[in-house]
Amino acid sequence: MGVFADKATAGAAGWPEGAEEASHTRRRRSRGWAWRVAIRCSTVFGLLVLTTLLYNVVNSTWGYVVVRDQLSDQLIVLLERSHITHAERRVDALKEVAGNPNAVVVLTPNLVPAVPDGYRTVPIGDQHAKLALIALVSEDNEFLLELDETLLLKLLPEGSRWSDLVSSWPAESVSLVLVVDEDGILSRWAARQDLPTLDSLGAAELLSVLETHLSAGLIRRYGRDEPMAERSRANLLSLVEERVKEPEVLATFNLRESLVQPAEIKAFADVEGAVASFHSWLTPGFLVRPQSANAAISGIRTALLGSLWVIAITICFSVPLGIGAAIYLEEFSTRNWFGRIVETNINNLAGVPSIIYGMLGLVIFVRALTQITSGSLFGTVSADEASGRTILSAGLTLGLLILPVIIINGQEAIRAVPDSLREAAYGVGCTRWQCVRWHVLPMAVPAILTGAILAVSRALGETAPLVVIGAATFISVDPTSPFAKFTVLPIQIYQWTARPQAEFRNIAAAAILVLLALLLVTNATAVLLRNRAESQRM
C-alpha cells in the first residue's frame, strides 16, 4: 500500500510517468553525455596547449648554432705568452714592417687586395685552402720566398731567429706581427694547431689579457661593480670569453631544423667561415655563468640566485603571517560587523592586479622604509648610497601579494575541521589555544600547505611588481645579502625575449626550463612536507 500511495502522490505532484518519464530520462542522459564530452574536450584542449608550449620551449633549447669567434682560445694565449705583436688593422701592421727586413706580417688573403710599394707577399701553405694565410715582408728581405705551417710555428716562440728555420739564413731575430681579420680565419688557423687554450691561463694572465684588449674606460666600469684584482678566475675567464673572444652568433636553428637539414646548416657555416655545432643552450655552464650581452656565453647565475633570495624572504614573511591571521580570524576573532569587513577586504585583495602591489611596495618599502630595506640603518651602505630597490623590498612586496591567498586558504582549511573535534577537546578541559594547537592545526596543515604551495608558485613567476620596485634587467654581480641589487628569472626571460637577436630567444627557452624545474622542486618539497604532516596525523 505504501508503494502505491507514493506513486499516487507522485502523480498528484506532477512527476513524469510512463512515456513522459522515459523522455525525461533520455533528456537527462543526453545532457550528462554532452557535459561529459565538453569536459573531456576541454581536458584534451588543455593538454594540447600545454604540449605545444613544452614543444616550443624544448624545440628552441637544442639545435645547431653557427658561431664565429673574433679571437680563438689558442690565438689569445699565443698573443699573451709570446713576443708577437697583435694588430687590428693592416695599416698598423705595415708600420711594423717598414724599414725592417726581419719583420713578417701574417694576415689573410682578403686583407691583401693589393701589395703596397716596398712590400712583397709570401704564400703560406695551400692558397686554395679555406684557412690560407699570406705573409708580407719587406723587399729588402731577399731570402724568405715561401713559408709553410711548420716554419710559421717555429717563428712563434720569443727570440726566434732566421737561422732556426734555415741554417744559411741570417742569425737575426724575427719580428712577427699577426693581423686579426673579421672573418676569424687566423683564429681558426691557430685553433687547429697544437697550442695551449684559455684553460692554461691563471687569474693574473687573464687580467693581463683584459687590460691588453679592453679600453681603460671599460676596465674602470667593470671595476666599479667589483674590483678587477679581487675577481675570481672564473669571473675573469667569462669576461675574456665575452669581450676578447667576441663570439658572434651568425645563425641559430631549432631542434626540428637541426634534425631535418644538418647538411645545409654545415654548408652555410662553411660559406660564412664559421663553425656549426649542435648546441644545448641548457648546460651546467648556463646555470653558473653570469649575465652577458653576448648570448653565446650568457648565463642565469645572478637571476637564479636573485629568485632564490626573493622567494626565501617571501616565504619567511608571508607564510607564518598568513597562517597566523587565518587562525585568529577563524578561531579567536569576534563574529561582528568589523570582522566581516576585514574578511571581505581580504577576499577582495586576493583579486587585486599584481602591479598594484608593486606600486604599494614602491611607496612603502622602497621609499618610506629606505633606511631599513637598503641596509643603511645597519651600516651596510652609507646614507648617500641608500636605495630601497633591493632583494628585501622585492621579497616583502611579493609577500604582500600572496598574503591574502594564504589567509583565505588557511581559513578554509581550518573551517573544514569538524566542530566535534573542538567539542571533544573542550570536554576534556583544553583551553582554546590548546585545542587549536594540538587538534585543529594538525588536521588543517595539509590543506594549509596546499594553499601555500599555490601562492608561492604564483610569487615565483611574478614580474610586474618587481619591475615597478626597480629590479635590474642587467646585472653581472651576484647578490650576497638581502640589501643587494637583484634580478629574477622571470624578468631575465622577459628581457631576453624582447631582444631582436634569435639566439636570445634560445637562451630564454633554456631559462624557462630552469624556472619550470625550480617550480617543480619547490612544489615537490611542499608536497612532501604535506604528505609527512598527513602521515603524522594518521
Secondary structure as UniProt FT lines:
FT   HELIX           2..12
FT   TURN            13..14
FT   HELIX           19..61
FT   STRAND          62..68
FT   HELIX           73..80
FT   STRAND          85..87
FT   HELIX           90..97
FT   TURN            98..99
FT   TURN            101..102
FT   STRAND          103..107
FT   HELIX           109..111
FT   TURN            117..118
FT   STRAND          119..124
FT   TURN            127..128
FT   TURN            130..131
FT   STRAND          133..138
FT   TURN            139..140
FT   HELIX           149..154
FT   TURN            158..159
FT   HELIX           162..165
FT   TURN            167..168
FT   STRAND          175..179
FT   TURN            182..183
FT   HELIX           185..191
FT   HELIX           198..200
FT   HELIX           203..213
FT   HELIX           216..225
FT   HELIX           228..230
FT   HELIX           233..239
FT   HELIX           240..244
FT   STRAND          248..252
FT   HELIX           255..260
FT   HELIX           262..271
FT   TURN            272..273
FT   STRAND          275..280
FT   HELIX           284..288
FT   HELIX           295..297
FT   HELIX           301..327
FT   HELIX           328..332
FT   HELIX           337..349
FT   TURN            350..351
FT   HELIX           354..361
FT   HELIX           362..368
FT   HELIX           370..373
FT   HELIX           376..378
FT   HELIX           383..385
FT   HELIX           391..415
FT   HELIX           419..427
FT   TURN            428..429
FT   HELIX           432..435
FT   HELIX           436..440
FT   HELIX           441..460
FT   HELIX           464..469
FT   TURN            482..483
FT   HELIX           489..497
FT   HELIX           502..537
//
